[in-house]
Amino acid sequence: MANSHKEIVNFIWGICNLLRGPYKRNEYRKVILPLTVLRRFDLALAPTKAKVLEVFPQLKGKSDPIIMARLKTITKVPFYNLSRMTFQSLLDDPNNLAPNLNSYINAFSPNIRNIFERFEFGIQVNKMAEKNLLYQVLKKFASNEIDLSPQTVSNMEMGRVFEELIRIGAEQANEEAGEHFTPREVIRLMVNLLLAPEEDLRRSHVVKTIYDPACGTGGMLSTAEEYIKSLNNEAMPQLYGQDWNDDAYAVCLSDMLIKGENGDNIKLGCTFEHDGFQNMKFDYMLANPPFGVEWKQQEHFIKSEAEHLGFDGRFGAGLPRINDGALLFLLHMISKMVPAEKGGSRLGIVFNGSPLFTGDAGSGESNIRQWIIENDWLEAIVALPDQLFYNTGISTYIWILTNRKIPQRQGKIQLIDARNFWNKMPKSLGNKRHLLGDEFNEERTEYPHIQQITRIYGEFLDNQTFTTECDGKPWTGIVSKIFDNEYFGYRKITVERPLRLNFAATPERIARLEEITAFQKLASSTKKNPKQHSEEIEAGKKRQEEIRTFLRDLGKATGETIYRDRKEFLTQMKSLDKASGIRLSAPELKAILSALGERDETAEICRDAKGNPEPDAELRDTENVPLTQDYHDYFAAEVLPHVPDAWIDESKTKIGYEIPLNRLFYQYTPPRDLTVIEEEIKKLEEEILTLLEEK
């Protein structure tokens, strides 16, 4: 009989051999996971089944909550089954196995029925029956070769078995499951970073709440619980999670119930539109939200909350661009932090590179970073190796936030470069080719990357040099840098230069008037009445011709002279305008100046009615000045020596924040010496000649 954790996992996954052919490898989990859950629940209820069947007739007509409350006192677990059949007895009637199995599942309490509905297990039952696999598969699960009863396999041990099955299934599904399954070594690192500084976790019967708003199959919750239990077996972590993918939700809820957790704490639905834990706060939060997924479906709800609730809601700090909603999860998690005066919270989240720097000053992303950093919540960011995830090879980053930083971390942000802390996978799984080593991995001996990164985080040293193993070889480099919060902020100043134009009423410039929209609109009409429409257009064409004639006359009167002072040119034009009686309107005058003017560095500055210089939009520029530097001093030193007539438009100055982590850890590698390259080329040429001679 399979007894150990590994033997049980191998036996159950070995049942997949029966599924070969009708099922692809990435589909095995659709059968294995639900049947593992079903067999475990069946055995958990076996000792009390007779008593439940005896008591239930007395409860007929009662509501589901009343029935559940009464029968839970008998089963000692948060579910029940009212069928007289058992997993074992189903095999006694092979000809009716499929309908009997469905009937047996439907006799479970509503919470368990919900799991199998989300698994869409009825489809698999029918498929296995059609392919004559159902009896053989169920017989294997019911055999004496394996015992999944709570008396033999504890809840915690069964949870580990189930999570291992989830891992194997996700790895075989590769990209399909990658969205809902985070590699376990990444989770272990996140949990270490989040919980390692916590001193009160060893207190007797300590209660801590842990929340994942994008919980997928529940790996982060389970790993966090396991970490706390390893420190203190008497601790009582309470797990909460939500996901809107039916299959992932079913797996997560099954895992929680198998381990004896409260299944009511796992919610199905969109975290943004239907927050399953409104007004709740949590001690610890972890998440790996989808990378680069747009939030157009939730756009109306999220924007409405942001506009109407502001900072009293979740999204007051700002909204990211519509094609990447990852930062929305972070805002949601921050809203659930316990106030610092009541103990505070710590949270960890996995992002791609986008939230570090996407968005200019004043954008939603920059405003979110500004809000987080100025509130001193960002504690550390860890750059991970690429190719760690099943469905993407891109670089990823762990952000650690807290509203209760220890004194030495206050006002500081630690950046850790762990991009070289990896070894190759024995075998690639989808896009996952790299592995973070964990010295506590029970399956194989690994280099202790996770423990090293955790140590670097804990030591909190600036410009720390460290030696690790990368791809099986020693690597040494700077891995930790400490910055003041203000370092990541900057002012985006708008540098204006004066508009300088010359003017002349030449035929070429007059002809440009035909391209000016305001002039074109003179000969248009919005009238619906045909007669009025036609009359208005005709009047407009007449007005256009009057303006053309006026400008030709202006050219003759000025001898097509080029004026380098707009004020002087306007005086000439208005004098002729008054004499001719054409009476140009403000829009017409603006259109004429636009057509007749050309940029000229030697011309006088164009000024407004108050005598202030007008800015030239084509010469407008921006400069990002660090908050640590006085921007007026920067302007005087870096801009005015090159363009003395420039000025800062203070009304357009914006504050921005970005975290250029990769640039901050960049190390220049000088090119190889040319003589070395020449020697290599010569050697290759010699090898080619030798090969050719052999032919």
Salt bridges, closest charged atoms under 4 A:
GLU27 OE1 - LYS127 NZ 3.90
ASP42 OD2 - ARG39 NH1 3.03
GLU54 OE2 - LYS51 NZ 3.90
GLU145 OE2 - LYS140 NZ 3.55
GLU157 OE1 - ARG160 NH1 3.41
GLU163 OE2 - LYS259 NZ 3.01
GLU164 OE2 - ARG167 NH2 2.44
GLU171 OE2 - ARG167 NH1 2.76
GLU176 OE2 - ARG29 NH2 3.15
GLU185 OE2 - LYS432 NZ 2.50
GLU198 OE2 - ARG346 NE 3.89
GLU198 OE1 - ARG404 NH2 2.55
ASP200 OD2 - ARG203 NH2 3.73
ASP200 OD2 - LYS208 NZ 2.74
GLU225 OE1 - LYS259 NZ 3.39
GLU234 OE1 - HIS205 ND1 3.97
ASP246 OD2 - ARG118 NH1 3.32
ASP247 OD2 - ARG29 NH1 3.24
ASP255 OD2 - LYS259 NZ 3.63
ASP275 OD2 - LYS336 NZ 2.89
GLU299 OE1 - LYS296 NZ 3.82
GLU299 OE2 - LYS303 NZ 2.79
GLU305 OE1 - ARG314 NH2 2.83
ASP360 OD2 - LYS492 NZ 2.36
GLU365 OE2 - ARG321 NE 2.86
ASP376 OD1 - LYS405 NZ 2.60
GLU379 OE2 - ARG346 NH2 3.08
ASP386 OD1 - HIS434 ND1 3.21
ASP417 OD1 - ARG419 NE 2.73
ASP438 OD2 - ARG188 NE 2.51
GLU442 OE1 - ARG160 NH2 2.93
GLU443 OE2 - ARG167 NH2 3.78
GLU443 OE1 - ARG444 NH1 3.63
GLU446 OE2 - ARG444 NE 2.85
GLU459 OE2 - ARG455 NE 3.18
ASP471 OD2 - LYS473 NZ 3.81
ASP484 OD1 - LYS412 NZ 2.56
GLU496 OE2 - ARG620 NE 2.74
GLU496 OE2 - LYS652 NZ 3.15
GLU514 OE2 - ARG548 NE 2.76
GLU545 OE1 - ARG548 NH1 3.00
GLU545 OE2 - ARG552 NH2 3.06
GLU546 OE1 - ARG543 NH1 3.15
GLU588 OE1 - ARG543 NH2 2.84
GLU598 OE1 - ARG509 NH2 3.04
GLU598 OE2 - ARG512 NH2 2.31
ASP600 OD2 - ARG564 NE 2.98
GLU614 OE2 - ARG566 NH2 2.60
ASP616 OD1 - ARG599 NH2 2.77
GLU618 OE2 - ARG599 NH1 3.48
ASP630 OD1 - HIS632 ND1 3.87
ASP645 OD1 - ARG497 NE 3.40
ASP645 OD2 - ARG500 NH2 3.42
ASP649 OD2 - LYS652 NZ 3.71
GLU650 OE2 - HIS632 NE2 3.08
GLU680 OE2 - ARG672 NH1 2.77
